[in-house]
Amino acid sequence: MTDQTPRAAEPGSSTLDRWVDALEAELGLPPRSVDVGAVLDLARDAAHQVARPAAPVTAYAVGYAAGLAAARGDGSDALERATAAALSWQDPGPSGARADAGSGS
């Protein structure tokens, strides 16, 4: 069972803790359902291995994938898969892009 105590109730809580508590409430998520450390680790890995703007986009995509899995009644390994993908990312560069990728068709 997950601890349902808001993070902000803990000694030494931060602005981030209070924000995540408020965000979970606003979005109708159970308290402490966001694994802040795992999300920050994912964002760091995407930012450092891919590009800085990849951090929020990757976090959004993982949340979306996890939400779709939950809607199907399935568990999600999206966070782990995205982390592994970011850590092993090697940009193929423009020559590795699909031939029709900027053709406007």
N, C-alpha and C positions, 0 to 999 in steps of 0.2 A: 504494500500500500504506500502511496506517495504522500509525503508530508503536505498538508493543505495550508500550513501557516504561511501567510504572505512573507516574502523576502524582507520587506520593509520593517517587519516586526522584530527582525534579528538585530542584535547590537552590531554597530558598524555598517549598517546598510547604506547603500550609495544611491545616488540619483538614478543610476541604471537599474538598481533593484526596484526602486519606486516606480520607475517608468515601466518595467516589465510587468509588475503587479497591475498597474493601471491598464496596460495594453491587453493583458490577458482578460481582465474584467470587461473592457470595452469590446473585445472580439468574442466574448462568451466562451473563453477557454477555461478549463479548470485551473485553479491556482497551481503554480509550479509546473505547468505542462511544457513550458519553454525551457529547454536545457541551454541556458545562457552560455556556459563554457563551451559546449559543443558547437553552438552557432558561431561564437567568436573564433574558435579554432578553424572552422570551415571558412569563414570570411578571411582570416589571415592567410590560410593556404591558397585560396583563390586569388587574393590580392597579390601575394608574393610570387606565386608560380605562373599565373596567367597575366593579369593586369589589375590595377587598383579598382577600376569600375566593375570587374568581375565579382567582387565581394558581394555587393547588394543584389546583383542579378542572380548569382548562384544561390544565395540565401532564399530569394524569392522562389526560384525554380524548385528548390528542395521542399519548401513549404507547400507549394502547389502540388508537387508529386505526392507528398505525404498526405495532403488533404484528399486527393483523388483516391489514394489507396484506402484511406479511412472510410470514404464514402462507399467503397466496394466491400468494406468489412475486412480488409486485409491490413496486415502490418506493413511498415515501410522501412526499407533500408536505404532510402534516398540520401540521407545525410552521409552515411558511410560510403556509398557509391560515389557521391559527388566529391567527398574528401579524397578518395583514392584517385579519382579522375584528375582533380586539381594537382595532386602531388606528382602524378605521372605525366602531366601535360607537357607536350613538346609541340610548340606552334609550327604547323607545316608551312606557314608563310603564304603569301598570295599565290604562289605556284601550286600549292596543295589544295587551293580552293576549287570548288566545283566549276566546271567550264561555263555554266550558265549563271553563276553567282552575281554578277553585276551587269548582266546584259539587259536587264529591264524587261525580260520576257516572262 
